[in-house]
Amino acid sequence: MMNILVPIGTSTNATETLQYAVDFAEAFGAKIYVMEVFNVTGKTGTLTNVTQKIADSGKERLKEIIEKVNTKEVSIKIASFNGELKDGLREIDKEIGLDLIILAPRSNDIQEAYYLGQTSGAIIKRTNIPTLIVPKGTVYKPFKNILVAFKSGILKRKRILDPLIEIKNKHKSKVNLLMVKTPGYTDDDLKINTALMDISSQLKFTENPTTYHGVLEHFQGQHPDLLCVFRRKRGFFKKLWEKSTISKSEFYAPVPVLVLSVKKD
């Protein structure tokens, strides 16, 4: 896990998220890239100057945020992109190769309607880069108990599990699997990849309308300090896939959530 991206939006808690990312990166010997995406369009004659001014202003703001963080000698570089978020993510990933994105949900307040906002929701929806969602105010500490929830045990590629395996090895974590049988499951779904079985200590089966309902049922009994799910078109965020914002009535987790890349179309 060498390169970690931390998208910095307009949140007042950006410093907290970056501090968590720095502490995480220090433990794994990784570098951090803070990124700000803006979108400037206009006439050719004035576009260059305006774009440069906005880019410079954004970099200054990012520098101010970085100055408030204990960087612990972790390398932090600034990346800015003019255009759509998905294009900026693709560009920086192509240039340096991203191993993980660390971001915060919109709010920890259960009264707040949304768990993920427009930007963070779009990142979960539009990229296959592994993403760690860290609740605001969370202080970095080793994950001792990891719950991996899924509705299909099929993995396209073993390397999908690399971030989870790296965390498990670094933290000496106990990994528990929760196989959620949802309506319409097939016998193939019940075939759990050997790589996933090899890193686990326990496997439980449950029947629920969705994977998320299965997590809700078993969360308190498992007491995980990290929830791991898979990003796919018909996976954990199934009901949320047509929109960027993610409602707390549909999803909420009080612990960090590791979202691994697509495992099955």
VEXROFI-247340 format. One record per residue: x, y, z of N, C-alpha, C in turn; residue in one letter; residue number from 1. Coordinates in Angstrom, 2 decimals. Atoms other than C-alpha are relative to their C-alpha. Example, Ala and Ser with C-alpha at 12.3 -4.5 7.8 and 13.67 -1.06 7.14 Angstrom:
<nodes>
      nc1      nc2      nc3     cac1     cac2     cac3      cc1      cc2      cc3  type  seq
     0.89    -1.19     0.00    12.30    -4.50     7.80     0.90     1.20     0.00     A    1
    -0.82    -1.19    -0.06    13.67    -1.06     7.14    -0.77     1.09     0.73     S    2
</nodes>
This chain:
<nodes>
      nc1      nc2      nc3     cac1     cac2     cac3      cc1      cc2      cc3  type  seq
     0.86    -1.19     0.00     0.00     0.00     0.00     0.89     1.23     0.00     M    1
    -1.00    -1.05     0.11     2.20     2.79    -1.31    -0.59     1.40    -0.17     M    2
     0.54    -1.31     0.31    -0.02     5.63    -2.56    -1.45     0.13     0.46     N    3
     1.33    -0.23    -0.54    -3.05     6.96    -0.69    -0.49     1.38    -0.42     I    4
     0.59    -1.27     0.41    -5.35     9.66    -2.04    -1.01     0.46     1.05     L    5
     0.97    -0.60    -0.93    -7.25    12.00     0.29    -0.66     1.17    -0.72     V    6
     0.70    -1.11     0.66    -9.84    14.09    -1.60    -0.41     1.03     1.05     P    7
     0.33    -1.06    -0.95   -10.24    17.42     0.16    -1.09     0.87    -0.59     I    8
     1.10    -0.85     0.45   -13.59    19.13    -0.26    -0.06     1.25     0.84     G    9
     0.17    -1.23    -0.77   -15.03    22.09     1.59    -0.35    -0.29     1.46     T   10
     0.35     0.37    -1.37   -15.66    20.18     4.82     0.91     0.67     1.03     S   11
    -0.78    -0.61    -1.07   -14.57    21.88     8.03     0.79    -1.05     0.76     T   12
    -0.69     1.08    -0.69   -13.39    18.46     9.22     1.10    -0.63    -0.85     N   13
    -1.00     0.54     0.91   -10.89    17.98     6.39     1.31    -0.31     0.72     A   14
    -1.24     0.21    -0.74    -8.00    18.29     8.84    -0.02    -1.32     0.75     T   15
     0.13     1.27    -0.73    -9.30    15.37    10.93     0.20    -1.20    -0.93     E   16
    -0.12     1.10     0.96    -9.60    13.13     7.88     1.43    -0.16    -0.47     T   17
    -1.39     0.05     0.46    -6.13    14.05     6.69     0.91    -0.53     1.11     L   18
    -0.81     0.51    -1.11    -4.66    13.39    10.16    -0.13    -1.51     0.11     Q   19
     0.21     1.45    -0.03    -6.22     9.93    10.17     0.80    -0.66    -1.13     Y   20
    -0.71     0.56     1.16    -4.79     9.31     6.69     1.51    -0.01     0.23     A   21
    -1.44    -0.08    -0.30    -1.32    10.44     7.83     0.40    -1.10     0.98     V   22
    -0.30     1.04    -0.99    -1.40     8.12    10.85    -0.06    -1.39    -0.63     D   23
     0.13     1.27     0.71    -2.58     5.27     8.64     1.20    -0.21    -0.93     F   24
    -1.11     0.09     0.96     0.09     6.01     6.01     1.32    -0.26     0.71     A   25
    -1.23     0.22    -0.75     2.82     6.14     8.64     0.16    -1.47     0.37     E   26
    -0.05     1.41    -0.40     1.93     2.63     9.82     0.33    -0.91    -1.17     A   27
    -0.19     0.85     1.18     2.02     1.27     6.27     1.14     0.46    -0.91     F   28
    -1.11    -0.49     0.82     4.96     3.29     4.94    -0.45     0.55    -1.33     G   29
     0.58    -0.49     1.25     2.75     4.98     2.34     0.19     1.50    -0.18     A   30
     0.00    -1.42     0.33     2.72     8.37     0.61    -1.44     0.47    -0.13     K   31
     1.34    -0.57     0.09    -0.28    10.70     0.63    -0.06     1.07    -1.09     I   32
     0.29    -1.04     0.98    -1.71    12.78    -2.18    -1.34     0.63     0.39     Y   33
     1.26    -0.69    -0.26    -4.29    15.41    -1.27    -0.46     0.60    -1.32     V   34
     0.50    -0.38     1.32    -6.54    16.26    -4.17    -1.19     0.92     0.11     M   35
     1.16    -0.88     0.12    -8.91    19.07    -5.03    -0.40     0.07    -1.46     E   36
     0.52    -0.05     1.36   -11.09    18.96    -8.12    -0.87     1.24    -0.16     V   37
     0.85    -1.15     0.29   -12.59    22.11    -9.64    -0.37    -0.06    -1.48     F   38
     0.48     0.05     1.38   -14.45    22.74   -12.87    -0.19     1.41    -0.53     N   39
     0.04    -1.35     0.57   -13.77    25.90   -14.84    -0.18    -0.10    -1.50     V   40
     0.21    -0.06     1.45   -15.18    26.51   -18.30    -0.22     1.45    -0.38     T   41
     0.17    -1.38     0.44   -15.19    29.69   -20.33     0.65     0.21    -1.35     G   42
    -0.61    -0.32     1.29   -13.86    31.47   -23.39     1.50    -0.26     0.06     K   43
    -1.42     0.37     0.07   -10.41    30.42   -24.53     0.92     1.11     0.46     T   44
    -0.88    -1.11    -0.32    -8.95    33.89   -24.07     0.20     0.21     1.48     G   45
    -0.09    -0.27    -1.45    -9.67    34.11   -20.35     0.12    -1.28     0.83     T   46
     0.06     1.26    -0.73    -9.86    30.41   -19.41     1.30    -0.33     0.71     L   47
    -1.29     0.38    -0.57    -6.15    29.90   -18.81     0.28     0.76     1.29     T   48
    -0.27    -0.81    -1.18    -5.80    32.80   -16.37    -0.92    -0.35     1.16     N   49
     0.97     0.33    -1.04    -8.97    31.94   -14.46     0.32    -1.36     0.62     V   50
    -0.33     1.35    -0.46    -8.02    28.27   -14.24     1.21     0.02     0.92     T   51
    -1.22    -0.07    -0.79    -4.57    29.11   -12.92    -0.25     0.65     1.35     Q   52
     0.30    -0.69    -1.26    -5.95    31.50   -10.30    -0.75    -0.91     0.96     K   53
     0.77     0.92    -0.85    -8.43    28.93    -9.02     0.88    -1.14     0.49     I   54
    -0.92     1.08    -0.38    -5.77    26.20    -9.03     0.95     0.48     1.10     A   55
    -0.93    -0.56    -1.00    -3.37    28.44    -7.08    -0.71     0.22     1.33     D   56
     0.78    -0.23    -1.23    -6.10    29.39    -4.59    -0.27    -1.33     0.71     S   57
     0.26     1.32    -0.57    -6.95    25.71    -4.09     1.24    -0.58     0.66     G   58
    -1.25     0.52    -0.56    -3.32    24.79    -3.50     0.35     0.69     1.31     K   59
    -0.26    -0.73    -1.24    -2.96    27.52    -0.88    -0.88    -0.50     1.13     E   60
     0.92     0.52    -1.02    -6.03    26.23     0.93     0.44    -1.37     0.48     R   61
    -0.47     1.33    -0.37    -4.66    22.68     0.85     1.25     0.09     0.87     L   62
    -1.21    -0.20    -0.81    -1.33    23.92     2.21    -0.36     0.38     1.43     K   63
     0.45    -0.42    -1.33    -3.16    25.57     5.11    -0.52    -1.19     0.80     E   64
     0.52     1.19    -0.67    -4.92    22.28     5.91     1.15    -0.91     0.41     I   65
    -1.16     0.86    -0.28    -1.65    20.33     5.71     0.80     0.53     1.20     I   66
    -0.76    -0.63    -1.09     0.02    22.82     8.09    -0.61    -0.28     1.37     E   67
     0.68     0.27    -1.27    -2.55    21.95    10.77     0.13    -1.46     0.43     K   68
    -0.11     1.44    -0.25    -1.66    18.25    10.62     1.40    -0.36     0.45     V   69
    -1.30     0.56    -0.37     1.14    16.37    12.35     0.38    -1.00    -1.07     N   70
    -0.29     0.83     1.18     2.68    14.94     9.19     0.91    -1.20     0.29     T   71
    -0.80     1.15    -0.43     5.07    12.60    11.07     0.97    -0.49    -1.08     K   72
    -0.95     0.30     1.07     7.51    12.72     8.14    -0.61    -0.82    -1.12     E   73
     0.67     0.66     1.12     4.91    11.18     5.85     0.00     0.96    -1.19     V   74
    -0.02    -0.82     1.21     5.27    12.47     2.28    -1.42     0.37    -0.40     S   75
     1.32    -0.47     0.42     2.25    14.63     1.34     0.18     0.91    -1.22     I   76
    -0.08    -0.80     1.22     1.89    15.98    -2.20    -1.40     0.47    -0.39     K   77
     1.27    -0.61     0.40    -0.81    18.20    -3.67    -0.28    -0.27    -1.47     I   78
     0.43     0.21     1.37    -2.75    17.31    -6.80    -1.31     0.75    -0.22     A   79
     1.25    -0.69     0.32    -5.39    19.51    -8.43    -0.38    -0.35    -1.43     S   80
     0.47     0.40     1.32    -7.54    18.80   -11.46    -1.19     0.86    -0.40     F   81
     1.09    -0.77     0.55    -9.79    20.93   -13.64    -0.86    -0.91    -0.87     N   82
     0.88     0.88     0.76   -12.73    18.85   -14.80    -0.90    -0.81     0.91     G   83
     0.89     0.86    -0.76   -15.03    16.09   -13.66     0.78    -0.85     0.98     E   84
    -0.63     0.79    -1.05   -14.24    14.15   -10.50     0.51    -1.34    -0.51     L   85
    -0.38     1.34     0.48   -14.20    10.75   -12.23     1.22     0.07    -0.91     K   86
    -1.15    -0.17     0.89   -11.72    12.08   -14.82     1.26     0.31     0.80     D   87
    -1.14    -0.32    -0.84    -9.47    13.52   -12.12     0.55    -1.21     0.72     G   88
    -0.40     1.24    -0.67    -9.42    10.22   -10.23     0.73    -0.91    -0.98     L   89
    -0.61     0.86     1.01    -8.63     8.34   -13.41     1.39     0.50    -0.40     R   90
    -1.27    -0.60     0.41    -5.85    10.76   -14.31     1.10    -0.23     1.03     E   91
    -1.03     0.15    -1.04    -4.03    10.64   -10.97     0.32    -1.48     0.22     I   92
    -0.24     1.44    -0.13    -4.48     6.86   -10.75     0.91    -0.49    -1.12     D   93
    -0.83     0.38     1.15    -2.97     6.49   -14.22     1.43     0.48     0.18     K   94
    -1.33    -0.60    -0.15    -0.05     8.75   -13.29     0.83    -0.66     1.09     E   95
    -0.81     0.50    -1.12     0.98     7.33    -9.91    -0.42    -1.39     0.48     I   96
     0.49     1.29    -0.48    -1.14     4.22    -9.28    -0.48     0.11     1.44     G   97
     0.56    -0.17    -1.34    -3.47     4.61    -6.30    -0.34    -1.35     0.62     L   98
     0.30     1.24    -0.71    -3.72     1.84    -3.72    -1.22     0.13     0.90     D   99
     1.10    -0.20    -0.94    -6.35     3.41    -1.47    -0.44     1.46    -0.03     L  100
     0.55    -1.33    -0.22    -8.65     6.42    -1.10    -0.53     0.04     1.43     I  101
     0.55    -0.18    -1.36    -9.41     7.69     2.41    -0.87     1.25     0.00     I  102
     0.91    -1.14    -0.05   -12.43     9.93     2.88    -0.93    -0.13     1.20     L  103
     0.94    -0.01    -1.14   -14.99    10.88     5.53    -1.43     0.01    -0.52     A  104
     1.40    -0.15     0.36   -18.75    10.47     5.42    -0.42     1.44     0.21     P  105
     0.45    -1.38    -0.09   -20.80    13.63     5.26    -0.13     0.48     1.44     R  106
     0.20    -0.40    -1.39   -21.66    13.64     8.96    -0.18    -1.24     0.87     S  107
     0.24     1.08    -0.96   -21.67    11.43    12.06    -1.38     0.13     0.65     N  108
     1.27    -0.27    -0.67   -24.93    13.00    13.27    -1.11    -0.86    -0.61     D  109
     1.04     0.89     0.50   -27.71    10.41    12.98    -1.20     0.79    -0.50     I  110
     1.10    -0.85     0.47   -30.14    13.31    12.45     0.28     0.53    -1.41     Q  111
    -0.36    -0.43     1.35   -28.23    14.29     9.31    -0.54    -1.03    -0.99     E  112
     0.69     0.90     0.93   -30.07    12.85     6.32     0.95    -0.92    -0.77     A  113
    -0.87     0.76     0.89   -27.06    11.67     4.34     1.27    -0.48     0.68     Y  114
    -1.24     0.58    -0.49   -24.17     9.36     5.18     1.16     0.48    -0.87     Y  115
    -0.99    -0.51     0.94   -22.19    10.23     2.06    -0.60     1.14    -0.80     L  116
     0.46    -1.14     0.77   -22.46    13.56     0.26     0.24    -0.18    -1.49     G  117
    -0.09     0.05     1.45   -22.26    14.42    -3.42     1.37    -0.51    -0.48     Q  118
    -1.34     0.38     0.46   -18.48    14.09    -3.78     0.40    -1.39     0.47     T  119
    -0.39     1.32    -0.52   -17.83    11.12    -1.50    -0.87    -1.11    -0.58     S  120
     0.89     0.98     0.61   -20.90     9.32    -2.87     0.39    -0.31    -1.42     G  121
    -0.41     0.20     1.38   -19.68     9.85    -6.41     1.27    -0.84    -0.08     A  122
    -1.23     0.80    -0.02   -16.27     8.39    -5.51    -0.32    -1.47     0.21     I  123
     0.38     1.38    -0.26   -17.88     5.25    -4.10    -0.67    -0.60    -1.24     I  124
     0.76     0.49     1.15   -20.08     4.97    -7.18     0.85    -0.19    -1.25     K  125
    -0.62    -0.07     1.32   -17.66     5.74    -9.98     1.42    -0.53    -0.11     R  126
    -1.38     0.48     0.10   -14.26     4.31    -9.09     0.12    -1.42     0.53     T  127
    -0.27     1.35    -0.49   -12.88     0.82    -8.57     1.19    -0.01     0.96     N  128
    -1.13    -0.08    -0.93   -10.07     2.07    -6.31    -0.50    -0.32     1.40     I  129
     0.41     0.30    -1.38   -10.31     0.57    -2.79    -0.13     1.28     0.81     P  130
     0.29    -1.24    -0.74   -11.78     3.17    -0.44    -0.27    -0.31     1.46     T  131
     0.23     0.12    -1.44   -11.68     3.54     3.34    -0.80     1.21     0.44     L  132
     0.87    -1.07    -0.49   -14.60     5.58     4.71     0.17     0.09     1.51     I  133
    -0.34    -0.16    -1.42   -13.61     6.98     8.11    -0.93     1.01     0.66     V  134
     0.89    -0.94    -0.70   -16.25     8.49    10.44     0.78     1.16     0.61     P  135
    -0.68    -1.18    -0.53   -15.35    12.00    11.53     0.29    -0.17     1.49     K  136
    -0.41     0.12    -1.40   -13.47    12.16    14.80     0.67    -1.31     0.34     G  137
    -0.63     1.30    -0.25   -12.10     8.64    14.43     1.52     0.15     0.09     T  138
    -1.46    -0.02    -0.16    -8.54     8.25    15.73     0.54    -1.34    -0.51     V  139
    -0.57     1.22     0.56    -6.36     5.75    13.90     0.49    -0.95     1.09     Y  140
    -0.50     1.06    -0.87    -5.77     2.50    15.75    -0.14    -1.31    -0.77     K  141
     0.06     1.27     0.72    -5.20    -1.09    14.62    -1.41    -0.61     0.02     P  142
     1.28     0.70     0.09    -8.26    -3.00    13.43     0.20    -1.43     0.51     F  143
    -0.17     1.33    -0.59    -8.47    -6.07    15.66    -1.07    -0.99    -0.45     K  144
     1.12     0.87     0.35   -11.85    -7.39    14.53    -0.65     0.52    -1.28     N  145
     0.52    -0.44     1.30   -12.89    -7.16    10.86    -1.16    -0.89    -0.42     I  146
     1.16     0.73     0.52   -16.32    -8.15     9.55    -0.07     0.22    -1.51     L  147
     0.11    -0.07     1.46   -16.44    -8.95     5.82    -1.37    -0.54    -0.39     V  148
     1.37     0.38     0.34   -20.03    -9.00     4.54    -0.16    -0.04    -1.52     A  149
     0.16     0.14     1.45   -21.03   -10.23     1.07    -1.17    -0.92    -0.31     F  150
     1.11     0.85     0.43   -23.84   -11.90    -0.88     0.45    -1.06    -0.99     K  151
    -0.55     0.98     0.92   -21.61   -13.82    -3.29     1.46    -0.24     0.34     S  152
    -1.39     0.34    -0.34   -18.37   -15.67    -2.54     0.92    -0.04    -1.19     G  153
    -0.80     0.04     1.22   -17.15   -15.35    -6.12     0.92     1.22    -0.07     I  154
    -0.97    -1.08     0.22   -14.00   -13.28    -6.68     0.56    -0.13    -1.41     L  155
    -0.59     0.03     1.34   -12.84   -12.34   -10.17     1.51    -0.16     0.07     K  156
    -1.46     0.02    -0.13    -9.26   -11.76    -9.06     0.37     0.01     1.48     R  157
    -0.43     0.08    -1.39    -7.46   -12.62    -5.85     0.53     1.33     0.50     K  158
    -0.64    -1.26    -0.44    -5.69    -9.24    -5.80    -1.02     1.02     0.50     R  159
     1.04    -0.87    -0.55    -9.03    -7.58    -5.01     0.13     0.07     1.52     I  160
    -0.10     0.09    -1.46    -8.36    -8.71    -1.43     1.29     0.61     0.56     L  161
    -1.31    -0.47    -0.47    -4.86    -7.17    -1.26    -0.07     1.03     1.14     D  162
     0.05    -0.97    -1.12    -5.82    -4.12     0.90    -0.44    -0.65     1.31     P  163
     0.49     0.69    -1.19    -7.72    -6.35     3.32     1.08    -0.89     0.59     L  164
    -1.07     0.89    -0.47    -4.87    -8.86     3.52     1.13     0.80     0.63     I  165
    -1.08    -0.84    -0.54    -2.35    -6.07     4.07    -0.35     0.53     1.38     E  166
     0.46    -0.50    -1.30    -4.41    -4.60     6.91     0.00    -1.14     1.02     I  167
     0.04     1.15    -0.90    -4.95    -8.05     8.44     1.41    -0.35     0.49     K  168
    -1.37     0.37    -0.37    -1.22    -8.83     8.38     0.65     1.06     0.88     N  169
    -0.61    -1.09    -0.76    -0.19    -5.42     9.70    -0.58     0.07     1.42     K  170
     0.67    -0.16    -1.29    -2.75    -5.35    12.53    -0.22    -1.32     0.74     H  171
     0.27     1.33    -0.58    -2.86    -9.11    13.19    -1.49    -0.13     0.33     K  172
     1.45    -0.06    -0.20    -6.61    -8.81    12.76    -0.65    -1.38    -0.09     S  173
     0.87     1.16     0.15    -9.26   -11.46    13.21    -1.06     0.37    -1.04     K  174
     0.94    -0.28     1.08   -11.41   -11.64    10.06    -1.16    -0.98     0.06     V  175
     1.22     0.82    -0.01   -15.00   -12.91    10.28    -0.79     0.26    -1.27     N  176
     0.77    -0.11     1.23   -17.04   -13.60     7.15    -1.50    -0.12     0.29     L  177
     1.45     0.07    -0.11   -20.78   -12.95     6.89    -0.57    -0.16    -1.41     L  178
     0.59     0.30     1.29   -22.41   -14.62     3.89    -1.50     0.23     0.09     M  179
     1.41    -0.37    -0.07   -25.83   -13.04     3.30    -0.74    -0.58    -1.21     V  180
     0.82     0.56     1.08   -28.27   -15.11     1.28    -1.18     0.95    -0.23     K  181
     1.08    -0.92     0.34   -30.53   -12.62    -0.45    -0.93    -0.68    -1.00     T  182
     0.93     0.62     0.94   -33.60   -13.42    -2.55     0.61    -0.16    -1.40     P  183
    -0.53     0.24     1.34   -32.59   -15.01    -5.86     1.44    -0.46    -0.03     G  184
    -1.39     0.46     0.00   -29.16   -16.22    -4.71     0.10    -1.35    -0.72     Y  185
    -0.24     1.24     0.74   -27.64   -19.08    -6.71     0.99    -0.89     0.74     T  186
    -0.98     0.91    -0.60   -25.57   -22.12    -5.77     1.42     0.50    -0.22     D  187
    -1.34    -0.54     0.27   -22.59   -20.43    -7.41     0.38     1.07     1.00     D  188
    -0.27    -1.05    -0.98   -22.92   -17.50    -5.01     0.54    -0.57     1.31     D  189
    -0.40     0.63    -1.27   -22.38   -19.93    -2.13     1.41    -0.57    -0.04     L  190
    -1.38     0.49     0.12   -18.99   -20.98    -3.48     0.95     1.13     0.37     K  191
    -0.84    -1.09    -0.50   -16.64   -18.83    -1.43     1.45    -0.21    -0.43     I  192
    -1.37     0.05     0.48   -13.24   -18.06    -2.91     0.96    -0.46     1.09     N  193
    -0.92     0.57    -0.99   -10.43   -19.96    -1.19     0.89     1.08     0.63     T  194
    -0.83    -1.08    -0.54    -8.35   -16.75    -0.79    -0.73     0.72     1.13     A  195
     0.80    -0.64    -1.04   -11.19   -15.25     1.24    -0.12    -0.91     1.22     L  196
     0.08     0.96    -1.10   -11.57   -18.40     3.32     1.31    -0.09     0.76     M  197
    -1.34     0.17    -0.60    -7.81   -18.58     3.96     0.31     1.08     1.04     D  198
    -0.34    -1.09    -0.93    -7.73   -15.21     5.77    -1.02     0.13     1.13     I  199
     1.08    -0.16    -0.97   -10.86   -15.78     7.87     0.10    -0.97     1.16     S  200
     0.04     0.84    -1.19   -11.39   -17.19    11.35    -1.37    -0.64     0.18     S  201
     1.37     0.46    -0.22   -15.16   -17.64    11.18    -0.85     0.35    -1.20     Q  202
     0.95    -0.24     1.08   -17.93   -17.94     8.58    -1.41    -0.21     0.52     L  203
     1.40     0.11    -0.38   -21.59   -17.24     9.30    -0.88     0.21    -1.22     K  204
     0.99    -0.18     1.06   -24.61   -17.55     7.00    -1.25     0.64     0.59     F  205
     1.25    -0.59    -0.42   -27.75   -15.46     7.24    -0.85     0.25    -1.23     T  206
     0.91    -0.31     1.10   -30.82   -14.85     5.09    -0.69     1.32     0.29     E  207
     0.57    -1.35    -0.17   -31.91   -11.23     4.62    -0.37     0.58    -1.36     N  208
     0.39    -0.64     1.27   -33.50    -8.97     1.98     1.20     0.58    -0.76     P  209
    -1.20    -0.59     0.59   -30.12    -7.23     1.38     1.20    -0.32     0.87     T  210
    -1.23     0.18    -0.77   -26.50    -7.52     2.46     0.02     0.93     1.21     T  211
     0.00    -0.96    -1.09   -26.94    -4.40     4.55    -0.88    -0.44     1.16     Y  212
     0.85     0.51    -1.06   -29.84    -5.93     6.47     0.70    -1.11     0.78     H  213
    -0.77     1.05    -0.68   -27.58    -8.89     7.23     1.04     0.59     0.93     G  214
    -0.98    -0.69    -0.85   -24.91    -6.53     8.56    -0.67     0.57     1.25     V  215
     0.72    -0.56    -1.15   -27.45    -4.76    10.77    -0.33    -1.06     1.03     L  216
     0.39     1.07    -0.90   -28.57    -8.07    12.22     1.17    -0.52     0.82     E  217
    -1.14     0.64    -0.65   -25.06    -9.26    13.10     1.03     0.99     0.55     H  218
    -1.02    -0.99    -0.36   -23.21    -5.98    13.77     0.30     0.00     1.49     F  219
    -0.21    -0.10    -1.44   -23.72    -5.80    17.52     0.62    -1.27     0.58     Q  220
    -0.57     1.25    -0.50   -22.90    -9.47    18.06     1.47    -0.17    -0.37     G  221
    -1.39     0.14     0.48   -19.66    -9.22    16.05     0.92     1.06     0.60     Q  222
    -0.79    -1.13    -0.52   -18.48    -5.85    17.46     1.25     0.28    -0.85     H  223
    -1.18    -0.28     0.84   -16.20    -5.15    14.45     0.48     1.43     0.18     P  224
    -0.49    -1.37     0.06   -13.93    -2.13    14.39     0.34     0.39    -1.43     D  225
    -0.08    -0.30     1.42   -13.78    -2.37    10.59    -1.01    -0.88    -0.72     L  226
     0.93     0.72     0.85   -16.54    -3.35     8.19     0.55     0.01    -1.41     L  227
    -0.51     0.10     1.37   -15.42    -4.60     4.77    -1.12    -0.51    -0.90     C  228
     1.03     0.39     0.97   -17.83    -4.77     1.81     0.60     0.13    -1.40     V  229
    -0.47    -0.04     1.38   -17.52    -5.10    -1.96    -0.83     0.98    -0.83     F  230
     0.64    -0.94     0.89   -18.30    -2.44    -4.51    -0.30    -0.72    -1.32     R  231
     0.40     0.55     1.28   -20.27    -3.78    -7.45    -1.40     0.48    -0.33     R  232
     1.27    -0.55     0.47   -23.37    -2.95    -9.47    -1.19    -0.52     0.80     K  233
     1.12     0.57    -0.74   -25.61    -5.29    -7.52     0.47    -0.47     1.38     R  234
    -0.57     0.40    -1.28   -23.71    -5.36    -4.24    -0.54     0.78     1.18     G  235
     0.39    -0.59    -1.28   -23.76    -3.66    -0.85    -0.78     1.31    -0.18     F  236
     0.65    -1.28     0.22   -24.78    -0.27    -2.24    -1.05    -0.07    -1.10     F  237
     0.95     0.27     1.08   -27.38    -1.79    -4.58    -1.06     1.09    -0.17     K  238
     1.10    -0.95     0.10   -30.25     0.57    -3.78     0.48     1.43    -0.23     K  239
    -0.51    -1.36     0.03   -27.97     3.59    -3.83     0.69     0.34    -1.31     L  240
    -0.90    -0.14     1.15   -26.31     3.09    -7.19    -0.42     1.05    -1.01     W  241
     0.46    -0.95     0.99   -28.46     5.49    -9.18     0.16     1.45     0.44     E  242
    -0.19    -1.36    -0.49   -27.53     8.50    -7.07     1.34     0.10     0.71     K  243
    -1.30    -0.18    -0.62   -24.38     9.99    -5.67    -0.10     0.10     1.52     S  244
     0.16    -0.11    -1.45   -25.68    10.88    -2.22    -0.51    -1.32     0.56     T  245
     0.40     1.25    -0.63   -26.19     7.97     0.18    -0.67     0.32     1.33     I  246
     0.81    -0.36    -1.16   -28.95     8.30     2.77     0.33    -0.87     1.21     S  247
    -0.24     0.77    -1.22   -28.44     7.26     6.38    -1.14    -0.98     0.29     K  248
     1.10     0.94    -0.18   -31.85     5.61     6.29     0.28    -1.29    -0.77     S  249
    -0.35     1.17     0.81   -30.32     3.23     3.72     1.34    -0.60     0.41     E  250
    -1.29     0.51    -0.44   -26.82     2.96     5.12     0.60     0.91     1.05     F  251
    -0.75    -0.75    -1.00   -24.99     4.01     8.26     0.88    -0.97     0.77     Y  252
    -0.92     0.85    -0.77   -21.95     2.55    10.01     0.82     0.89     0.93     A  253
    -0.74    -0.82    -0.96   -20.30     3.90    13.19     1.50    -0.30     0.01     P  254
    -1.42     0.36     0.06   -16.93     2.31    12.30     0.50     0.21    -1.43     V  255
    -0.53    -0.10     1.37   -14.58     2.66     9.30    -0.52    -1.12    -0.89     P  256
     0.49     0.97     0.97   -15.80     0.90     6.17     0.99    -0.09    -1.16     V  257
    -0.91     0.23     1.13   -13.37    -0.61     3.65    -0.82    -0.53    -1.16     L  258
     0.75     0.41     1.18   -14.96    -0.80     0.21     0.99    -0.48    -1.05     V  259
    -0.91     0.58     0.98   -13.10    -3.17    -2.10    -0.60     0.05    -1.40     L  260
     0.43    -0.20     1.37   -13.26    -2.98    -5.88    -0.91    -1.11    -0.51     S  261
     0.98     0.90     0.60   -15.71    -4.76    -8.16     0.49    -1.45     0.02     V  262
    -0.38     1.41    -0.02   -15.67    -8.51    -7.66    -0.84    -0.84    -0.93     K  263
     0.87     0.75     0.90   -18.54    -9.62    -9.87    -0.96     0.96    -0.69     K  264
     0.91    -0.88     0.74   -20.50    -7.83   -12.63    -1.44    -0.44     0.19     D  265
</nodes>
